[in-house]
Amino acid sequence: MVAVGGIAVEAINRLREPAEVASWTVVWVAALGVAINGATALLFMRGRHGDLNIRGAYLHMAADASVSLGVVVAALVIMVTGWLWLDPAISLCIAAVILVSGWGLARDSVNLALDAVPDGIELAEVRDYLGGLDGVLEVHDLHIWAMSTNETALTVHLVRPSGHDDAFLHHVCAELSHRFNIHHATLQVEANGDACKLAPAELV
């Protein structure tokens, strides 16, 4: 975000005092940047949805490639038209693109730090699934959070008077993994809803 501010400030200064641009030098250097950063971004494209670190690297490379492409276009147009104001105008557009694309990454990073429910997982949908399991009468103390950039955990208490067996637990864990991409689930099955509602003195 500091870099975005630097780009914006420099662009505003150039709008006030337009400066000559070494067009061909800019074109060739920026075109090289498009090729290198674009190719690198493609390497990270496949894994960008499942890992926050990979997404950050992808956005960084894609933004650099976009910046370089904008510079190439601006330099070519300036060579043809002589519009020196186009250089800072393109810079402001690039700064806005970087700011918008980086906002989502910053939000996801904060959510990870605060143990928020990860994007792509609806707490209500998970609760409805668990509540619809055979024999489950109540779902409480449901918590879902990201353990890392690509691993999600869940803890929950299920009130199931008929009890549980290994087959039930394995089935629920497998379905949580398949449906919601939750691979680390801890399930506590209770015969009634009072098991974890005792007063502290009664738990001693």
C-alpha positions as a Markdown table, in Angstrom:
| # | Residue | x | y | z |
|---|---|---|---|---|
| 1 | Met | 0.0 | 0.0 | 0.0 |
| 2 | Val | 3.0 | 2.3 | 0.6 |
| 3 | Ala | 4.0 | 1.7 | -3.0 |
| 4 | Val | 0.5 | 2.7 | -4.2 |
| 5 | Gly | 0.8 | 6.0 | -2.3 |
| 6 | Gly | 4.2 | 6.7 | -3.8 |
| 7 | Ile | 2.9 | 6.1 | -7.3 |
| 8 | Ala | -0.1 | 8.3 | -6.7 |
| 9 | Val | 2.0 | 11.2 | -5.2 |
| 10 | Glu | 4.5 | 11.0 | -8.1 |
| 11 | Ala | 1.7 | 10.9 | -10.7 |
| 12 | Ile | 0.0 | 14.0 | -9.1 |
| 13 | Asn | 3.3 | 15.9 | -9.2 |
| 14 | Arg | 3.8 | 14.9 | -12.9 |
| 15 | Leu | 0.3 | 16.2 | -13.7 |
| 16 | Arg | 1.3 | 19.6 | -12.3 |
| 17 | Glu | 4.6 | 19.6 | -14.0 |
| 18 | Pro | 4.7 | 17.2 | -17.1 |
| 19 | Ala | 8.1 | 15.7 | -17.9 |
| 20 | Glu | 9.6 | 14.2 | -21.0 |
| 21 | Val | 9.5 | 10.5 | -21.3 |
| 22 | Ala | 12.4 | 8.4 | -22.8 |
| 23 | Ser | 9.7 | 6.5 | -24.8 |
| 24 | Trp | 11.6 | 3.7 | -26.5 |
| 25 | Thr | 13.7 | 2.9 | -23.5 |
| 26 | Val | 10.6 | 2.8 | -21.4 |
| 27 | Val | 8.8 | 0.5 | -23.9 |
| 28 | Trp | 11.5 | -2.1 | -24.1 |
| 29 | Val | 12.2 | -2.2 | -20.4 |
| 30 | Ala | 8.4 | -2.4 | -19.6 |
| 31 | Ala | 7.8 | -5.0 | -22.2 |
| 32 | Leu | 10.5 | -7.2 | -20.6 |
| 33 | Gly | 8.7 | -6.7 | -17.3 |
| 34 | Val | 5.4 | -7.8 | -18.8 |
| 35 | Ala | 6.9 | -11.0 | -20.1 |
| 36 | Ile | 8.7 | -11.9 | -16.9 |
| 37 | Asn | 6.0 | -10.9 | -14.4 |
| 38 | Gly | 3.2 | -12.3 | -16.6 |
| 39 | Ala | 5.0 | -15.7 | -16.9 |
| 40 | Thr | 5.6 | -15.8 | -13.2 |
| 41 | Ala | 2.0 | -15.0 | -12.4 |
| 42 | Leu | 0.8 | -17.8 | -14.6 |
| 43 | Leu | 2.9 | -20.2 | -12.5 |
| 44 | Phe | 0.9 | -19.2 | -9.4 |
| 45 | Met | -2.5 | -19.0 | -11.1 |
| 46 | Arg | -3.7 | -22.5 | -10.4 |
| 47 | Gly | -3.0 | -22.5 | -6.6 |
| 48 | Arg | -4.2 | -18.9 | -5.9 |
| 49 | His | -7.6 | -19.9 | -4.6 |
| 50 | Gly | -6.5 | -22.5 | -2.0 |
| 51 | Asp | -3.5 | -20.8 | -0.4 |
| 52 | Leu | -3.3 | -17.2 | 0.8 |
| 53 | Asn | 0.5 | -17.1 | 0.3 |
| 54 | Ile | 0.2 | -18.2 | -3.3 |
| 55 | Arg | -2.6 | -15.8 | -3.8 |
| 56 | Gly | -0.4 | -13.0 | -2.5 |
| 57 | Ala | 2.5 | -14.0 | -4.8 |
| 58 | Tyr | 0.1 | -14.2 | -7.8 |
| 59 | Leu | -1.5 | -10.8 | -7.2 |
| 60 | His | 2.0 | -9.2 | -6.8 |
| 61 | Met | 3.2 | -10.7 | -10.1 |
| 62 | Ala | 0.0 | -9.9 | -11.9 |
| 63 | Ala | 0.0 | -6.4 | -10.6 |
| 64 | Asp | 3.6 | -5.9 | -11.7 |
| 65 | Ala | 2.7 | -7.2 | -15.2 |
| 66 | Ser | -0.3 | -4.9 | -15.4 |
| 67 | Val | 1.8 | -1.9 | -14.4 |
| 68 | Ser | 4.4 | -2.8 | -17.0 |
| 69 | Leu | 1.7 | -3.2 | -19.7 |
| 70 | Gly | 0.2 | 0.2 | -18.8 |
| 71 | Val | 3.6 | 1.8 | -19.1 |
| 72 | Val | 4.1 | 0.2 | -22.6 |
| 73 | Val | 0.7 | 1.5 | -23.8 |
| 74 | Ala | 1.3 | 5.0 | -22.3 |
| 75 | Ala | 4.7 | 5.3 | -23.8 |
| 76 | Leu | 3.5 | 4.3 | -27.3 |
| 77 | Val | 0.6 | 6.7 | -27.2 |
| 78 | Ile | 2.8 | 9.5 | -25.9 |
| 79 | Met | 5.2 | 8.9 | -28.8 |
| 80 | Val | 2.4 | 9.3 | -31.3 |
| 81 | Thr | 0.4 | 12.1 | -29.7 |
| 82 | Gly | 2.8 | 14.0 | -27.4 |
| 83 | Trp | 0.3 | 13.8 | -24.6 |
| 84 | Leu | 2.7 | 14.0 | -21.6 |
| 85 | Trp | -0.3 | 14.0 | -19.1 |
| 86 | Leu | -1.0 | 10.5 | -20.1 |
| 87 | Asp | 1.9 | 9.1 | -18.2 |
| 88 | Pro | 0.7 | 10.3 | -14.7 |
| 89 | Ala | -2.9 | 9.5 | -15.7 |
| 90 | Ile | -2.0 | 5.8 | -16.4 |
| 91 | Ser | 0.0 | 5.8 | -13.2 |
| 92 | Leu | -3.1 | 6.8 | -11.2 |
| 93 | Cys | -5.2 | 4.1 | -12.9 |
| 94 | Ile | -2.5 | 1.5 | -12.1 |
| 95 | Ala | -2.4 | 2.6 | -8.4 |
| 96 | Ala | -6.2 | 2.2 | -8.2 |
| 97 | Val | -6.0 | -1.3 | -9.7 |
| 98 | Ile | -3.3 | -2.4 | -7.2 |
| 99 | Leu | -5.3 | -0.9 | -4.3 |
| 100 | Val | -8.5 | -2.8 | -5.2 |
| 101 | Ser | -6.8 | -6.1 | -5.9 |
| 102 | Gly | -4.8 | -5.9 | -2.7 |
| 103 | Trp | -7.8 | -5.1 | -0.5 |
| 104 | Gly | -9.1 | -8.6 | -0.7 |
| 105 | Leu | -5.8 | -10.0 | 0.3 |
| 106 | Ala | -5.5 | -7.7 | 3.2 |
| 107 | Arg | -9.0 | -8.6 | 4.4 |
| 108 | Asp | -8.3 | -12.3 | 4.2 |
| 109 | Ser | -5.0 | -11.9 | 6.1 |
| 110 | Val | -6.9 | -10.1 | 8.9 |
| 111 | Asn | -9.5 | -12.8 | 9.0 |
| 112 | Leu | -6.8 | -15.4 | 9.3 |
| 113 | Ala | -5.2 | -13.6 | 12.2 |
| 114 | Leu | -8.6 | -13.2 | 14.0 |
| 115 | Asp | -9.6 | -16.8 | 13.5 |
| 116 | Ala | -12.7 | -15.8 | 11.5 |
| 117 | Val | -14.7 | -18.3 | 9.4 |
| 118 | Pro | -12.8 | -18.6 | 6.1 |
| 119 | Asp | -14.2 | -17.2 | 2.8 |
| 120 | Gly | -16.1 | -19.9 | 0.9 |
| 121 | Ile | -17.5 | -21.5 | 4.0 |
| 122 | Glu | -21.0 | -20.6 | 5.3 |
| 123 | Leu | -21.4 | -21.3 | 9.0 |
| 124 | Ala | -25.2 | -21.6 | 8.6 |
| 125 | Glu | -24.8 | -24.3 | 5.9 |
| 126 | Val | -22.4 | -26.3 | 8.0 |
| 127 | Arg | -24.8 | -26.0 | 11.0 |
| 128 | Asp | -27.7 | -27.1 | 8.8 |
| 129 | Tyr | -25.8 | -30.1 | 7.6 |
| 130 | Leu | -24.8 | -31.2 | 11.1 |
| 131 | Gly | -28.3 | -30.7 | 12.4 |
| 132 | Gly | -29.7 | -32.9 | 9.6 |
| 133 | Leu | -27.5 | -35.9 | 10.5 |
| 134 | Asp | -29.3 | -39.1 | 11.6 |
| 135 | Gly | -30.2 | -39.0 | 15.2 |
| 136 | Val | -28.8 | -35.4 | 15.9 |
| 137 | Leu | -31.3 | -33.3 | 17.9 |
| 138 | Glu | -29.1 | -30.3 | 18.6 |
| 139 | Val | -25.9 | -28.6 | 17.4 |
| 140 | His | -24.1 | -26.2 | 19.7 |
| 141 | Asp | -20.6 | -24.7 | 20.3 |
| 142 | Leu | -19.9 | -24.8 | 16.5 |
| 143 | His | -16.6 | -23.0 | 15.7 |
| 144 | Ile | -14.8 | -22.9 | 12.3 |
| 145 | Trp | -11.5 | -21.2 | 11.7 |
| 146 | Ala | -8.4 | -21.3 | 9.5 |
| 147 | Met | -5.4 | -23.1 | 10.9 |
| 148 | Ser | -3.3 | -21.8 | 8.1 |
| 149 | Thr | -3.7 | -20.4 | 4.6 |
| 150 | Asn | -5.0 | -23.7 | 3.3 |
| 151 | Glu | -6.2 | -25.8 | 6.3 |
| 152 | Thr | -9.5 | -25.3 | 8.1 |
| 153 | Ala | -10.6 | -26.7 | 11.5 |
| 154 | Leu | -13.9 | -27.3 | 13.1 |
| 155 | Thr | -15.1 | -28.1 | 16.6 |
| 156 | Val | -18.7 | -28.9 | 17.5 |
| 157 | His | -21.0 | -30.5 | 20.1 |
| 158 | Leu | -23.7 | -32.8 | 18.7 |
| 159 | Val | -26.6 | -33.9 | 20.9 |
| 160 | Arg | -27.4 | -37.5 | 19.8 |
| 161 | Pro | -29.3 | -39.6 | 22.3 |
| 162 | Ser | -28.4 | -42.8 | 20.5 |
| 163 | Gly | -24.7 | -42.1 | 21.0 |
| 164 | His | -22.1 | -42.6 | 18.3 |
| 165 | Asp | -19.8 | -45.1 | 16.7 |
| 166 | Asp | -16.7 | -44.9 | 14.6 |
| 167 | Ala | -18.7 | -45.3 | 11.4 |
| 168 | Phe | -20.8 | -42.2 | 12.3 |
| 169 | Leu | -17.7 | -40.1 | 13.1 |
| 170 | His | -15.8 | -41.2 | 10.0 |
| 171 | His | -18.8 | -40.4 | 7.8 |
| 172 | Val | -19.3 | -36.9 | 9.2 |
| 173 | Cys | -15.6 | -36.1 | 9.0 |
| 174 | Ala | -15.5 | -37.3 | 5.4 |
| 175 | Glu | -18.5 | -35.3 | 4.4 |
| 176 | Leu | -17.2 | -32.1 | 6.1 |
| 177 | Ser | -14.0 | -32.6 | 4.0 |
| 178 | His | -15.9 | -33.2 | 0.8 |
| 179 | Arg | -18.6 | -30.6 | 1.1 |
| 180 | Phe | -16.9 | -27.8 | 2.9 |
| 181 | Asn | -13.2 | -28.4 | 2.5 |
| 182 | Ile | -12.9 | -28.8 | 6.3 |
| 183 | His | -10.2 | -31.4 | 7.0 |
| 184 | His | -9.6 | -31.1 | 10.7 |
| 185 | Ala | -12.9 | -31.7 | 12.6 |
| 186 | Thr | -13.3 | -32.5 | 16.3 |
| 187 | Leu | -16.8 | -33.8 | 17.2 |
| 188 | Gln | -18.1 | -34.2 | 20.7 |
| 189 | Val | -21.3 | -36.3 | 20.8 |
| 190 | Glu | -23.5 | -36.0 | 23.8 |
| 191 | Ala | -26.5 | -38.0 | 24.9 |
| 192 | Asn | -28.2 | -34.8 | 26.0 |
| 193 | Gly | -27.6 | -31.1 | 25.8 |
| 194 | Asp | -26.7 | -30.7 | 29.5 |
| 195 | Ala | -23.2 | -32.4 | 29.3 |
| 196 | Cys | -21.4 | -29.0 | 28.9 |
| 197 | Lys | -23.8 | -26.8 | 30.7 |
| 198 | Leu | -22.9 | -27.8 | 34.3 |
| 199 | Ala | -21.8 | -25.1 | 36.7 |
| 200 | Pro | -18.0 | -24.9 | 37.4 |
| 201 | Ala | -18.4 | -26.4 | 40.9 |
| 202 | Glu | -20.1 | -29.5 | 39.4 |
| 203 | Leu | -17.3 | -30.1 | 37.0 |
| 204 | Val | -14.7 | -30.5 | 39.8 |
